[in-house]
Amino acid sequence: MRIAGLSLLVLFTTALALPAQEPTKNDLLFAIEKQLRAAHTTAGPSVACVVVSRSEYPTEPVGASDVPGALGAFDPIQFLKNTPGAKPARALALDLSKAENIPDHGFACGVIIDDKGLILTPYHVIEGATKIFIHLPGRVGSYADIHAADARNDLAVLKLINPPTGLKAIKFADVRLDDRGARRATITGGKLVVLMANPYVSSFPVDKPSAALGSVTNVRASLTNGVEKTRRLDNYYDHGPFLEHDAKLNAGISGAALLNLDGEMIGLTTTATGLGTGDKTAEGAFPLTEPLLRIIDVLRRGEEVEGGFLGITLPLGVTTDGVQIGSVMPLGPAARAGIVTSDTITHVNGARVRNYDDLLGHIGSALAGTKVTLTVRGRQTRDVVLTLGKWMHSRPVIASVRPDQVFGLRVDHDSILAQIPGDKSPIILNPEALVGVAVREIVTDSPAATAFKKLGDRPERWLITHVNGTAVHGPTEFYSAAKGQKAIKLTVIDPTEANRKSREVSFP
């Protein structure tokens, strides 16, 4: 036994002393091939074909709903019953569950993000849709409603009406585009990626996804053209980061999954970037960074995405050492925090702000109600902690899950009052003393409508500061204070009054 042990020790020592054999080209190719097969197996079942019709379907009594985004299914037999004079061929052509009808409508891709039947796709894919059908791997599928959507970030989450069993949600990767201390970037130029899509191809069933190997060719901070005045905070394409890649199946397609070699999703493809023309068109994808995942989580809950609002305007001059403030908007978070004109923002949450793009990136990707720490240089350099308000924009928003009305009343963040356009914009005095919620919606002929009518014809001018004597600092506190109450007494003020006087509104 001793001799045998010595022999094994000699063999082991000799093996350590031998130089490691370098892998051959075939070894490397086989390793990549193995990873591709694994990625296809892991993520393939989670990639769907999204078929969108914008035909004018007649309203169907079955499944009709006043919930925002509810489109319902389509029954050809019911269609013929409800549409006098319609021919069976017309009814069959409108059935999106038939793959042969796809060319007559429109299609893109989507990704399963919840095994209960939620599909992520860009908003522009489903904009104006009257019916949506999701074809899933394995020749199964379902009509879908729009669960939530946000045109500002060009994202939508769809909800299958009749989800099949065994759905598999895709796994998100840890996506970091830059180095932050000890945390290194995980996505850089040159990284190998897999494009996983489920497009319609003539003469083939929509039953399994296709994959292509490529690489990230560029990581862009934004797609701006360098002219600051043309950039808009209500358009992700003006301030959000993007991935460029060269993985192609055929023509570019939106809503496909861009994966790492472990089959984890790092990006959602989009053809709306305008990154080039003809054969030189670069393929683009939204990187699934932490800020974007927060937005997706809001859409997953069926809620409205409320973008962050700082409440400043910028001077015409450009600086490379922070962003100088041109003016501070009344009732905005910056004004309440004591930030003044000519102050310069140099950092957001410790990250350097070198220019307007950096500031748009941080604030544009944040959500209302988020606390941020700004490093501000003025007479002295200081850290300012504030809570972002809500950015008001006119881009389409769909939210199937909304707070219950309070006797016909819904409210919003008070920072909305600082953004009312035109001659309706209030002149707000001493904004730091004002905290509450704004009137967002009043249902006609409701108790709230009757009560506010006594105060005039512009209910949106009022700031609600208390509910039954309890101070409220945002919509969440308002709904919490009002929940279950059989009667409501609101304390309201007019921010434009020089000598403000509190008033009370009671209902029902």
Secondary structure as UniProt FT lines:
FT   HELIX           2..17
FT   HELIX           25..43
FT   HELIX           44..46
FT   STRAND          47..53
FT   TURN            62..63
FT   TURN            68..69
FT   HELIX           76..82
FT   TURN            84..85
FT   HELIX           88..93
FT   TURN            96..97
FT   HELIX           99..104
FT   STRAND          106..114
FT   TURN            115..117
FT   STRAND          118..121
FT   HELIX           123..126
FT   TURN            127..128
FT   STRAND          131..136
FT   TURN            137..139
FT   STRAND          140..150
FT   TURN            151..154
FT   STRAND          155..160
FT   TURN            165..166
FT   TURN            181..182
FT   TURN            189..190
FT   STRAND          192..197
FT   TURN            202..203
FT   STRAND          210..220
FT   HELIX           228..230
FT   TURN            233..234
FT   HELIX           236..239
FT   STRAND          242..245
FT   TURN            254..255
FT   STRAND          257..259
FT   TURN            261..262
FT   STRAND          265..270
FT   HELIX           278..280
FT   STRAND          283..287
FT   HELIX           290..300
FT   TURN            301..302
FT   STRAND          307..309
FT   STRAND          312..313
FT   STRAND          323..324
FT   STRAND          327..328
FT   TURN            330..331
FT   HELIX           333..336
FT   TURN            337..338
FT   TURN            341..342
FT   STRAND          344..348
FT   TURN            349..350
FT   STRAND          351..352
FT   HELIX           356..364
FT   TURN            368..369
FT   STRAND          371..377
FT   STRAND          381..387
FT   STRAND          389..390
FT   STRAND          397..399
FT   TURN            407..408
FT   STRAND          409..413
FT   HELIX           414..419
FT   HELIX           422..424
FT   HELIX           431..433
FT   STRAND          437..442
FT   TURN            444..445
FT   HELIX           447..453
FT   TURN            454..455
FT   HELIX           459..461
FT   STRAND          463..467
FT   TURN            468..469
FT   STRAND          470..471
FT   HELIX           475..482
FT   TURN            483..484
FT   STRAND          488..493
FT   TURN            495..496
FT   STRAND          503..507
//
